[in-house]
């Protein structure tokens, strides 16, 4: 705010006594001082209000005003209560030191002047910060969020943390935010909402309330009750949310070449590409030099879009450098690691679970494998994920050690061996189905699931038992196997599990 703006505040009735040529100075703050030398309490740019209790003789005016000049204050305003209009020696000292002098009429309290100017200064600062944030929203990169939050705290006294839905502090002050912030955010019926922690209020806002599910969103945690804020400060939260949204998008690896390569790598593994092709793609994504790999599969019911599920899985695995993709609505990540990530996942789910509402999140984790067994690890993770989904909990993770032993065995078999075994048994049936619009593979799967029960299989397939017998005979003819033999049934069961 410039000094000349004070003259437009007709409700204060301030009168300029001297210093018209200095009215373009900026006022940073308002203080009241009645010490003869208050310079050690001033830092520059202040409008100093004084009742002139320091003046016991005319010579005191030179001492007082000179100290203001040394401190580089913006201006001086004297009250009329003691002397009426400013004494001539005060006016002369202000002229000599080029300190603009205002007169505060007796009926106007210093408190009124301070409150009015401070309110306008805060509004102006909020507007200036909004402009800064608007520019920063276009330029934000790397450490941008931290500098924006520091700016807001320094200039407006508003402390704020940016957090992920798993409880990770993305940016903010060194001291931790309230422990219950994420749960309150995920479960709140409406946002913003206010929570209390250690007797202090905190206000919670979504970064992208309308465009992103809360489980995949970031949140803003402000120190203070937003109900007490001015309209300008409320508007500032929208600008900050926009900055955070851009930063979150910047961290979304789908926009980068590495992220797209990671998506393609997952697709290659699931589509059973040749190991040489998979390994070459791993080199491009930076995963090729690890000693071992762990696969993780995740799915969500009722609430998360595929891109949100992928983003949430990467957030859960934050710090593990995952390559992630989405296949048939299921997010799959491959992690280069020599240790288990199950504890990391479980800790994130413990944070998420209380606030998931109707969303059911299931995650499966494979064991550690080498680069030749990636397809097996992905199959194992997806199977573990289905086991987790069957437990009907809001958030559940299942590790490889809870799976059936045949899945653990298959995961350890090199991908090329798995591929050849599956093709040798199932390729004749798949080819026949494609050429004849038949359903032999599904028939075989159903027959094995019912432990070879003719009546039960026919009922599930909605066919006559004789039709089923004809189909089984065709399967045996095409494959050279005998489904009455346990060994052949086991081979087919394993081949189907390898799909």
C-alpha positions in Angstrom: 0.0 0.0 0.0 1.3 3.5 -0.9 1.1 6.4 1.5 -1.2 8.4 -0.8 -3.8 5.6 -0.3 -4.1 6.7 3.3 -5.6 10.0 2.2 -8.4 8.1 0.4 -9.5 6.4 3.7 -12.1 9.1 4.5 -13.3 7.2 7.6 -9.9 7.8 9.2 -9.7 11.5 8.3 -5.9 11.5 8.2 -4.4 14.9 7.2 -1.1 15.3 5.5 1.0 17.9 7.2 4.3 17.6 5.2 6.0 15.2 2.8 3.7 15.4 -0.3 6.7 14.5 -2.5 7.2 11.2 -0.6 3.6 9.8 -0.9 4.7 7.0 -3.3 6.5 5.2 -0.5 5.1 1.8 0.5 3.7 1.1 3.9 4.6 -2.4 5.1 3.0 -2.3 8.6 1.6 -0.1 11.3 3.2 0.3 14.8 2.6 2.6 17.8 5.7 4.0 19.5 6.3 6.5 22.3 10.0 5.8 23.0 12.4 8.7 22.4 14.5 6.4 20.2 12.5 3.5 19.0 14.8 2.6 16.1 15.8 -0.8 17.5 12.2 -1.9 17.3 11.7 -0.9 13.7 12.8 -2.7 10.5 11.7 -0.2 7.8 8.5 0.6 5.9 6.3 1.2 9.0 3.7 3.8 9.5 4.6 5.0 13.0 1.7 6.2 15.2 2.7 8.3 18.2 0.9 10.2 21.0 4.2 12.1 21.5 4.7 11.0 25.1 8.4 11.1 24.3 8.3 15.0 23.8 9.3 16.9 27.0 11.1 19.7 25.1 11.4 20.9 21.5 14.9 19.3 21.1 13.4 15.9 21.6 11.7 16.1 18.2 15.1 16.0 16.4 16.1 12.9 18.3 12.8 11.1 17.7 12.5 11.9 14.0 16.2 11.2 13.3 15.8 7.7 14.8 12.8 7.1 12.4 14.9 8.2 9.5 17.7 5.8 10.4 15.2 3.0 10.6 13.8 4.0 7.2 10.2 4.2 8.3 7.5 5.1 5.7 5.9 7.9 7.6 4.9 9.4 11.0 1.4 10.1 12.2 0.8 12.1 15.4 -2.3 12.2 17.5 -4.0 15.4 18.7 -4.8 14.2 22.2 -1.8 15.8 23.9 -0.8 18.9 21.9 -3.6 19.3 19.4 -2.0 19.9 16.0 1.6 18.7 15.6 4.1 21.2 17.2 6.3 23.2 14.8 9.5 21.5 15.9 8.0 18.1 15.0 7.0 19.4 11.6 10.4 21.0 11.0 12.2 17.8 12.0 10.1 15.7 9.6 10.8 18.2 6.7 14.5 18.0 7.4 14.7 14.2 7.5 12.1 13.8 4.7 9.7 11.9 6.8 6.1 12.3 5.7 3.9 13.6 8.6 0.2 12.8 9.0 -2.2 14.2 11.6 -4.6 11.9 13.4 -7.6 13.8 14.7 -8.5 13.5 18.4 -11.7 11.6 17.9 -10.0 8.8 15.9 -8.4 6.1 18.1 -5.0 4.7 17.1 -6.6 1.2 17.3 -9.1 2.2 14.6 -6.2 3.4 12.4 -4.2 0.3 13.0 -7.1 -2.1 12.3 -8.2 -0.4 9.2 -4.8 -0.1 7.6 -3.8 -3.6 8.6 -6.9 -5.1 7.0 -6.2 -3.3 3.8 -2.6 -4.4 3.9 -3.6 -8.1 4.4 -6.1 -7.9 1.5 -3.4 -6.4 -0.7 -0.9 -9.1 0.3 -3.4 -11.8 -0.4 -4.0 -10.3 -3.9 -0.3 -10.0 -4.5 0.2 -13.6 -3.4 -2.6 -14.7 -5.7 -0.8 -13.1 -8.6 2.4 -14.8 -7.5 0.7 -18.1 -7.2 -1.0 -17.7 -10.6 2.5 -17.2 -12.2 3.9 -20.0 -10.1 1.1 -22.3 -11.3 2.5 -21.9 -14.8 6.1 -22.2 -13.8 6.1 -24.7 -10.9 8.7 -27.3 -11.0 10.8 -29.5 -8.7 10.9 -27.7 -5.3 8.2 -25.2 -6.2 5.6 -26.3 -3.6 8.0 -25.8 -0.7 8.8 -22.2 -1.8 5.2 -21.4 -2.2 4.3 -22.7 1.3 7.1 -20.7 2.8 5.9 -17.6 1.0 2.4 -18.0 2.4 3.6 -18.6 5.9 6.0 -15.7 5.9 3.7 -13.1 4.4 0.3 -14.2 5.7 1.1 -16.3 8.7 -0.7 -19.3 7.2 1.0 -22.6 7.9 0.1 -25.3 5.4 1.1 -28.9 4.6 0.4 -30.8 1.4 -0.2 -34.5 2.0 -1.0 -37.6 0.0 -3.9 -39.9 0.8 -1.4 -42.4 2.3 -0.2 -39.8 4.8 3.0 -38.8 3.1 3.9 -35.2 3.6 4.6 -33.8 0.1 5.6 -30.4 1.3 5.2 -28.2 4.4 6.8 -27.1 7.7 9.3 -29.4 9.5 6.9 -30.2 12.3 4.4 -32.9 11.4 0.7 -32.2 10.6 -2.1 -33.7 12.7 -2.0 -37.4 12.7 -5.7 -37.8 12.0 -5.7 -35.4 9.0 -5.8 -38.0 6.3 -8.5 -40.2 7.9 -10.6 -37.1 8.5 -10.1 -35.9 4.9 -11.1 -39.3 3.4 -14.2 -39.7 5.6 -15.5 -36.2 5.7 -19.0 -35.8 4.2 -18.1 -32.3 2.9 -15.0 -30.3 2.3 -13.4 -28.1 3.5 -13.7 -29.4 7.0 -12.2 -28.4 10.3 -10.6 -30.8 12.8 -9.0 -30.3 16.2 -5.6 -31.6 17.4 -4.0 -30.7 20.7 -6.6 -27.9 21.2 -5.8 -26.2 17.8 -8.1 -26.1 14.8 -6.9 -27.3 11.4 -8.7 -26.8 8.0 -8.7 -29.6 5.4 -9.1 -28.9 1.6 -8.9 -31.2 -1.4 -6.5 -30.4 -4.1 -8.8 -31.6 -6.9 -12.2 -32.1 -5.2 -14.3 -32.3 -8.3 -11.9 -34.1 -10.7 -10.2 -36.8 -8.5 -11.4 -39.4 -6.0 -10.2 -38.5 -2.5 -8.3 -41.8 -2.2 -6.1 -40.8 -5.1 -6.0 -37.0 -4.3 -3.7 -34.8 -2.3 -5.0 -32.6 0.6 -4.1 -29.2 2.0 -3.9 -29.0 5.8 -4.0 -25.4 7.1 -3.2 -24.4 10.7 -6.4 -22.5 11.7 -10.1 -22.4 11.3 -11.1 -21.4 7.7 -14.4 -20.1 9.0 -12.5 -17.1 10.4 -10.8 -16.3 7.2 -11.5 -13.4 4.9 -12.8 -14.0 1.4 -9.4 -13.2 0.0 -7.7 -15.9 2.1 -10.4 -18.5 1.0 -9.7 -17.6 -2.6 -6.0 -18.1 -1.9 -6.6 -21.8 -1.1 -8.0 -22.2 -4.6 -4.9 -20.8 -6.1 -2.7 -23.0 -3.9 -4.8 -26.1 -4.8 -4.2 -25.3 -8.5 -0.4 -25.1 -7.9 -0.5 -28.5 -6.1 -2.6 -30.0 -8.9 0.0 -29.0 -11.4 2.8 -30.4 -9.3 0.9 -33.7 -8.9 0.4 -33.9 -12.6 4.1 -33.1 -13.1 5.0 -36.1 -10.9 2.6 -38.4 -12.9 5.1 -40.5 -14.9 2.5 -41.2 -17.6 3.4 -37.9 -19.1 7.1 -38.9 -19.4 8.9 -41.2 -21.8 9.9 -43.4 -18.9 6.3 -43.7 -17.8 5.1 -44.7 -21.2 7.9 -47.3 -21.5 6.9 -48.6 -18.1 3.3 -49.0 -19.3 4.5 -50.9 -22.4 6.7 -53.1 -20.3 3.8 -54.3 -18.2 1.7 -54.9 -21.3 4.6 -57.0 -22.8 4.9 -59.1 -19.6 1.2 -59.8 -19.4 0.9 -60.5 -23.1 3.6 -63.2 -22.7 6.2 -61.6 -25.0 9.5 -63.3 -25.4 12.0 -62.9 -22.5 14.6 -61.2 -24.8 12.0 -58.5 -25.8 11.0 -57.9 -22.1 14.6 -57.6 -20.9 15.5 -55.1 -23.7 12.5 -53.0 -22.7 13.5 -53.2 -19.0 16.9 -51.7 -19.9 15.1 -48.7 -21.4 13.1 -48.2 -18.2 16.1 -48.5 -15.9 15.0 -51.7 -14.3 17.5 -54.0 -16.0 20.3 -54.0 -13.5 18.4 -55.2 -10.4 19.2 -58.5 -8.7 15.5 -59.3 -8.1 12.0 -58.1 -8.8 8.7 -58.1 -7.0 5.4 -57.7 -8.8 2.4 -56.0 -7.2 -1.2 -56.0 -8.5 -4.1 -53.8 -7.3 -7.8 -53.4 -8.0 -10.5 -51.2 -6.6 -14.3 -51.7 -6.6 -16.7 -48.7 -6.6 -14.8 -45.5 -6.8 -11.5 -45.4 -8.6 -10.8 -44.9 -12.3 -7.9 -46.9 -13.9 -5.6 -43.8 -14.0 -6.4 -43.1 -10.3 -5.8 -46.7 -9.3 -2.4 -46.6 -11.0 -1.6 -43.3 -9.3 -2.6 -44.6 -6.0 -0.5 -47.8 -6.4 2.5 -45.7 -7.3 1.9 -43.5 -4.2 1.6 -46.6 -2.0 4.9 -47.8 -3.4 6.5 -44.3 -3.2 10.3 -44.6 -3.0 10.6 -48.0 -4.6 10.9 -46.8 -8.2 8.1 -48.9 -9.6 7.3 -49.4 -13.3 3.5 -49.4 -13.4 0.7 -50.0 -15.9 -3.0 -50.9 -16.1 -4.2 -54.2 -17.6 -7.9 -55.1 -17.7 -8.8 -52.6 -14.9 -6.0 -53.9 -12.7 -2.9 -51.8 -11.9 0.3 -53.8 -12.0 3.7 -52.6 -10.8 7.1 -54.1 -11.1 9.7 -53.1 -8.4 13.4 -53.6 -8.5 14.2 -54.7 -5.0 16.1 -57.2 -2.9 13.6 -57.0 0.0 9.9 -57.4 0.7 7.6 -54.4 0.1 4.7 -56.0 1.9 5.2 -54.0 5.1 5.3 -50.8 3.1 2.0 -51.7 1.4 0.4 -52.7 4.7 1.3 -49.5 6.4 -0.2 -47.5 3.6 -3.4 -49.5 3.7 -3.7 -49.0 7.4 -3.8 -45.3 6.8 -6.2 -45.5 3.9 -8.7 -48.1 5.2 -10.6 -46.0 7.8 -11.5 -43.5 5.1 -12.2 -45.6 2.0 -16.0 -45.6 2.5 -17.5 -47.8 -0.2 -14.2 -48.4 -2.0 -12.8 -51.9 -1.7 -9.0 -51.9 -2.4 -7.3 -55.3 -2.9 -3.5 -55.8 -3.4 -1.5 -58.8 -4.2 2.3 -59.1 -3.8 4.6 -61.7 -5.4 7.7 -63.2 -4.1 11.2 -62.2 -5.3 12.1 -63.4 -8.8 14.9 -62.9 -11.3 14.5 -61.3 -14.7 13.6 -64.6 -16.4 10.5 -65.2 -14.2 8.7 -61.8 -14.5 5.5 -63.3 -16.0 5.3 -65.8 -13.2 5.7 -63.0 -10.6 2.9 -61.0 -12.2 0.6 -64.0 -12.3 1.4 -64.7 -8.7 0.6 -61.1 -7.7 -2.6 -61.1 -9.6 -3.7 -64.4 -8.0 -2.8 -63.0 -4.6 -4.9 -59.9 -5.4 -7.9 -62.1 -6.2 -7.4 -63.9 -2.9 -7.4 -60.5 -1.1 -10.6 -59.4 -2.9 -12.3 -62.6 -1.7 -11.8 -61.5 2.0 -14.3 -58.6 1.6 -12.4 -56.0 3.6 -12.2 -52.3 2.6 -8.4 -52.6 2.2 -6.6 -55.9 2.1 -3.2 -57.1 0.9 -2.1 -60.7 0.4 1.5 -61.8 0.0 2.9 -64.8 -1.9 3.4 -66.8 1.3 -0.4 -67.1 1.6 -0.9 -68.6 -1.8 -1.4 -72.2 -2.9 1.8 -74.0 -3.4 1.3 -74.6 -7.1 1.3 -70.8 -7.7 4.5 -70.4 -5.8 6.0 -73.2 -7.9 4.9 -71.7 -11.2 6.2 -68.3 -10.3 9.7 -69.7 -9.9 9.7 -71.3 -13.4 11.5 -69.3 -16.1 9.1 -67.5 -18.4 10.2 -69.2 -21.6 9.6 -72.7 -20.0 6.2 -71.5 -18.8 5.3 -70.2 -22.2 6.3 -73.3 -24.1 4.5 -75.6 -21.6 1.3 -73.6 -21.9 1.4 -73.3 -25.7 2.1 -77.1 -26.1 -1.1 -78.0 -24.2 -3.5 -75.1 -25.0 -2.5 -73.8 -28.4 -4.3 -76.6 -30.3 -7.5 -75.8 -28.3 -7.2 -72.0 -28.7 -6.6 -72.3 -32.5 -9.6 -74.7 -32.8 -11.8 -72.3 -30.9 -10.8 -69.3 -33.1 -11.4 -71.2 -36.3 -14.7 -72.9 -35.3 -16.2 -70.4 -32.9 -16.2 -73.1 -30.3 -15.5 -73.0 -26.6 -13.2 -75.9 -25.8 -10.8 -73.9 -23.5 -13.7 -72.8 -21.3 -15.2 -76.3 -21.3 -11.8 -77.7 -20.2 -11.5 -75.2 -17.4 -15.0 -75.8 -16.1 -14.5 -79.6 -16.3 -11.4 -79.3 -14.1 -13.0 -76.9 -11.7 -15.7 -79.4 -11.0 -13.1 -82.2 -10.5 -14.3 -84.0 -13.6 -18.0 -84.1 -12.7 -20.0 -84.6 -15.9 -23.4 -83.6 -14.5 -22.1 -80.5 -12.6 -20.0 -79.4 -15.6 -22.9 -79.8 -18.0 -25.2 -77.8 -15.7 -22.7 -74.9 -15.5 -22.1 -74.9 -19.2 -25.8 -75.2 -19.9 -25.3 -78.1 -22.3 -26.4 -81.8 -22.4 -24.1 -84.3 -20.9 -23.6 -85.9 -24.3 -22.5 -82.5 -25.8 -20.0 -82.2 -23.0 -18.7 -85.7 -23.7 -18.3 -84.8 -27.3 -16.3 -81.7 -26.4 -14.0 -83.5 -24.0 -13.4 -86.2 -26.6 -12.4 -83.4 -29.1 -10.0 -81.9 -26.5 -8.3 -85.3 -26.0 -8.1 -85.8 -29.8 -6.5 -82.4 -30.4 -4.0 -82.6 -27.5 -3.2 -86.3 -27.4 -4.0 -86.3 -23.7 -6.4 -88.4 -21.6 -8.5 -86.5 -19.1 -9.3 -89.6 -17.2 -5.6 -89.7 -16.1 -4.6 -87.6 -13.1 -1.3 -86.6 -14.6 -2.9 -85.1 -17.7 -5.5 -83.3 -15.6 -2.7 -81.8 -13.5 -0.9 -80.6 -16.7 -4.0 -79.0 -18.0 -4.7 -77.3 -14.7 -1.2 -75.8 -14.6 -1.3 -74.7 -18.2 -4.6 -72.9 -17.5 -3.1 -71.2 -14.4 -0.3 -69.9 -16.7 -2.6 -67.9 -18.9 
